[in-house]
Amino acid sequence: MQLVQLQSAFPRFEKQGIKLVAISYDSEGILKFFAERQKITFPMLADPDSKTIRDYGVLNQEATGMQKGFARPGYYFIDPSGIIREKFFDPRYRERLTGNSLLSKLFPELGQEVTETVEAPHLQVALEQSDTIGSSGTSVTLSAEVRLPPDVHVYAPGAQGYKPIQLVIEPIPELQLQPAVYPPSKILFLPAIKERVPVFEGTFRISQDVMVSTRSDALGPLGKDGKTITILGKLEYQACDKTICYLPTSIPVKWELRVLPFDRTRAPMDVRHK
């Protein structure tokens, strides 16, 4: 599923001048079968002895049986001179970022797929998500891009005596929630009360990663077409302009994520691992 999601994000990587290459312990025959079946167009390199996987220090030492030799899933971002600039790895085998989620971390300014625009008092919110389709272990980035009019600000986390803006996503069994990530704030001096407070102005983005559970009892039966999860929450904030601080308020937010079962079709017997 990870390579399929990378393929769906492939045009966005190319637009940024980034080439994709996947390395797997699978044989050339298995990779060829998979690439043709899933219409993968970027190079996939066979590392059947896991030599390159070991060289990069990502061998899954706990994997046994058919999975022995697996790499821990993740990404290296390597610049044209061959220097590793970023790496994204999770120590747990079943959990991984999607290609679109990876792009949102490398290039936050690119944004994501806008699923809804909400008009709210004193601001506008564009709800975004890195992916609309996932599977067990997939990490998806949800975002609220907030657009404030000129001369309007909202309070940032850490503000005392005011209601800071906060993205709150309701817990559901199918998802594991990571803490929300806020951009750097600016310090605003309020001459009337001689206070300095952290605020956000203009356009900014609050993001939160959610991971589809790897527990079958949490996901329930998926069926061949999967299931759609509705993710609900709210955005709380207090807006102010040059003369008025308005009452704290909140608006509902919502995303939908379609969860698909894994494609468990195996390669033909003559190319499988012996």
matplotlib code that plots the C-alpha trace (Angstrom):
import matplotlib.pyplot as plt

x = [0.0, 2.9, 4.3, 0.8, 0.3, 3.8, 2.7, -0.4, 1.9, 4.5, 3.4, 3.7, 7.3, 8.3, 6.9, 9.4, 12.2, 12.4, 13.0, 11.6, 13.4, 12.2, 14.4, 13.0, 14.3, 12.0, 13.5, 13.3, 10.6, 8.4, 8.9, 8.1, 4.9, 3.9, 4.8, 2.7, -0.2, -0.2, 1.0, 4.1, 6.2, 9.1, 12.2, 12.1, 15.5, 15.8, 18.0, 17.3, 20.3, 19.3, 22.8, 21.7, 19.0, 21.7, 24.1, 21.4, 20.8, 17.1, 16.9, 13.9, 15.8, 12.6, 11.2, 11.1, 9.8, 8.6, 9.4, 13.0, 15.1, 12.4, 13.4, 11.6, 9.4, 10.4, 12.1, 15.4, 15.5, 18.9, 20.1, 21.9, 25.3, 24.3, 23.9, 21.0, 19.0, 16.0, 14.9, 11.4, 11.2, 8.9, 10.4, 7.1, 6.9, 3.1, 3.2, 4.3, 3.8, 2.1, 3.9, 1.6, 2.1, 5.8, 5.5, 3.5, 6.4, 9.2, 7.2, 4.5, 3.9, 2.5, -0.6, -2.7, -6.0, -8.7, -11.8, -14.0, -13.9, -15.6, -16.6, -16.4, -16.7, -13.6, -11.8, -11.9, -10.8, -9.7, -9.8, -7.1, -5.8, -2.7, -4.7, -8.3, -7.5, -5.4, -5.0, -4.0, -0.9, -1.2, -0.3, -2.4, -1.9, -5.0, -4.8, -6.8, -5.4, -6.6, -7.0, -7.4, -8.4, -5.9, -5.5, -7.1, -5.2, -5.9, -4.0, -1.4, -0.7, 1.0, -1.1, -2.2, -5.6, -7.0, -8.4, -5.5, -6.5, -6.7, -7.5, -9.3, -10.0, -12.4, -10.9, -12.3, -11.2, -10.1, -7.5, -4.4, -4.0, -0.7, -0.4, -1.4, 1.5, 1.3, 3.5, 5.8, 3.9, 4.8, 4.8, 2.3, 2.6, -0.7, -0.1, -3.4, -2.5, 1.2, 1.3, 3.2, 1.3, 1.9, -0.4, -1.0, -1.8, -2.4, -2.6, -1.2, -1.7, -2.4, -1.6, -2.2, -1.2, -3.6, -2.7, -5.2, -5.1, -3.2, -5.7, -8.3, -10.7, -10.5, -11.1, -13.8, -14.6, -13.5, -14.9, -13.4, -14.4, -13.2, -15.0, -15.2, -14.3, -15.7, -13.3, -14.9, -13.5, -13.6, -11.4, -11.5, -10.2, -10.5, -10.1, -9.2, -8.8, -7.2, -10.0, -12.1, -11.4, -14.3, -15.8, -14.1, -15.9, -15.5, -16.4, -16.9, -14.4, -14.8, -12.7, -13.4, -10.9, -11.6, -9.8, -9.0, -8.0, -4.5, -4.1, -2.8, -2.4, 1.0, 3.5, 3.5, 5.2, 8.2, 9.3, 8.5, 11.2, 12.4]
y = [0.0, 2.4, 2.1, 2.5, 5.7, 6.9, 6.4, 8.5, 11.3, 10.8, 13.8, 16.1, 14.8, 15.4, 18.9, 19.7, 18.1, 15.1, 11.6, 8.6, 5.3, 2.4, -0.3, -3.7, -7.0, -8.6, -10.1, -8.6, -11.0, -10.1, -6.3, -6.7, -8.6, -5.9, -2.9, -4.3, -5.1, -1.8, 0.3, 1.6, 3.9, 4.9, 2.6, -0.2, -1.7, -5.3, -6.0, -9.7, -10.1, -6.9, -5.5, -2.0, -2.2, -3.1, -0.3, 2.3, 0.8, 0.1, -3.7, -4.9, -7.2, -8.5, -9.8, -13.6, -16.2, -14.8, -11.2, -11.8, -9.3, -6.6, -3.0, -0.7, 1.4, 5.0, 7.6, 9.2, 12.7, 12.9, 16.0, 16.0, 15.8, 12.6, 14.1, 12.8, 16.0, 14.4, 10.9, 9.8, 6.4, 4.8, 2.0, 0.0, -2.0, -1.5, 2.3, 4.6, 8.0, 8.3, 10.1, 13.1, 13.3, 13.2, 16.1, 18.1, 17.8, 18.6, 21.5, 22.8, 25.7, 23.4, 22.6, 19.5, 18.5, 21.0, 19.1, 21.9, 25.7, 27.1, 30.7, 31.6, 34.8, 36.9, 34.2, 31.6, 28.0, 25.6, 22.0, 19.9, 16.4, 14.7, 11.7, 10.7, 6.9, 4.9, 1.5, 0.0, 1.7, 4.7, 8.1, 10.9, 14.6, 16.7, 20.5, 23.6, 26.6, 29.7, 33.0, 36.2, 39.6, 42.5, 43.9, 40.8, 38.3, 35.2, 34.2, 31.5, 28.6, 30.1, 33.3, 34.0, 35.5, 34.9, 31.9, 30.5, 28.9, 25.1, 22.3, 19.5, 16.2, 13.8, 10.5, 7.5, 3.8, 3.6, 6.3, 7.1, 10.9, 12.7, 16.2, 19.1, 21.1, 24.9, 27.3, 29.8, 32.7, 36.4, 38.6, 41.5, 44.5, 45.7, 49.4, 49.9, 47.3, 47.2, 43.4, 41.3, 38.2, 35.5, 35.7, 34.5, 36.9, 36.5, 33.0, 30.0, 26.3, 23.9, 20.3, 17.0, 13.5, 10.7, 7.0, 4.3, 1.7, -1.5, -3.4, -5.4, -5.1, -1.3, -1.2, -3.8, -5.6, -3.7, -5.8, -5.7, -2.0, -0.8, 1.6, 5.4, 7.0, 10.4, 12.5, 15.2, 18.0, 21.7, 24.8, 27.0, 30.6, 34.2, 36.9, 40.5, 43.6, 47.0, 48.0, 44.9, 41.5, 39.3, 36.5, 33.1, 30.9, 27.5, 26.0, 22.4, 20.7, 17.4, 15.1, 11.8, 9.0, 5.8, 2.8, 0.0, -3.6, -4.7, -6.3, -9.7, -11.1, -12.9, -13.2, -16.4, -19.4, -19.3, -15.8, -16.0, -16.1, -19.6]
z = [0.0, 0.8, -2.8, -4.3, -2.2, -3.4, -7.0, -6.4, -5.2, -7.9, -10.1, -7.0, -6.3, -10.0, -9.9, -7.1, -9.0, -6.7, -8.1, -6.4, -5.9, -3.7, -2.3, -1.2, -0.1, -2.7, -5.9, -9.3, -10.3, -7.3, -7.9, -11.6, -10.8, -8.2, -10.5, -13.4, -11.1, -9.3, -12.3, -10.5, -12.8, -10.6, -10.2, -7.6, -6.7, -5.6, -2.5, -1.9, 0.5, 2.4, 1.9, 1.1, 3.8, 6.4, 5.1, 5.8, 9.2, 8.7, 8.8, 10.9, 13.3, 14.8, 11.5, 11.1, 8.7, 5.3, 6.6, 7.5, 5.7, 5.7, 6.1, 8.5, 6.4, 5.8, 3.6, 3.0, 1.3, -0.4, -2.2, -5.6, -4.0, -2.2, 1.3, 3.4, 4.3, 6.0, 7.1, 8.2, 9.9, 12.4, 14.5, 14.2, 10.9, 10.4, 10.6, 7.8, 6.2, 2.8, 0.0, 0.2, 4.0, 3.4, 0.9, 3.4, 5.9, 3.4, 1.8, 4.1, 1.8, -0.9, 1.1, 0.6, -0.9, 0.2, 1.3, 2.6, 3.1, 6.3, 6.7, 10.4, 12.5, 11.7, 9.7, 6.9, 7.3, 4.5, 5.7, 4.0, 4.2, 2.7, 1.6, 1.3, 1.1, 3.5, 5.1, 8.4, 9.7, 7.3, 8.8, 7.2, 7.9, 8.5, 8.4, 9.0, 7.0, 8.7, 6.8, 8.8, 7.4, 7.7, 11.3, 12.8, 15.0, 17.1, 20.1, 19.9, 22.4, 25.5, 25.6, 29.2, 29.9, 26.4, 24.5, 22.3, 19.0, 19.3, 16.9, 18.8, 17.0, 18.7, 19.5, 17.7, 18.0, 14.3, 14.7, 16.8, 17.2, 17.4, 19.0, 16.8, 15.3, 15.3, 13.3, 15.0, 16.5, 16.6, 19.7, 19.6, 22.0, 23.3, 24.2, 26.0, 28.7, 28.1, 27.4, 25.0, 23.8, 21.2, 18.2, 14.7, 11.8, 8.1, 6.8, 8.8, 9.0, 12.0, 11.2, 13.0, 12.0, 12.5, 12.0, 11.0, 13.7, 13.1, 15.4, 13.5, 16.5, 16.3, 12.5, 12.4, 9.1, 6.1, 3.3, -0.2, -0.7, 2.7, 4.9, 5.3, 8.6, 9.5, 11.6, 13.6, 15.7, 16.4, 16.0, 19.1, 19.0, 20.1, 17.5, 18.0, 15.9, 16.7, 19.0, 20.0, 21.4, 20.5, 22.6, 22.3, 19.8, 18.1, 14.7, 13.8, 11.4, 9.6, 7.3, 5.8, 5.2, 3.2, 4.7, 2.3, 3.1, 2.1, -1.3, -0.2, -3.7, -3.8, -6.6, -8.7, -7.0, -9.3, -8.2, -4.5, -1.8, -1.2]

ax = plt.figure().add_subplot(projection="3d")
ax.plot(x, y, z, "-o")
ax.set_aspect("equal")
plt.show()
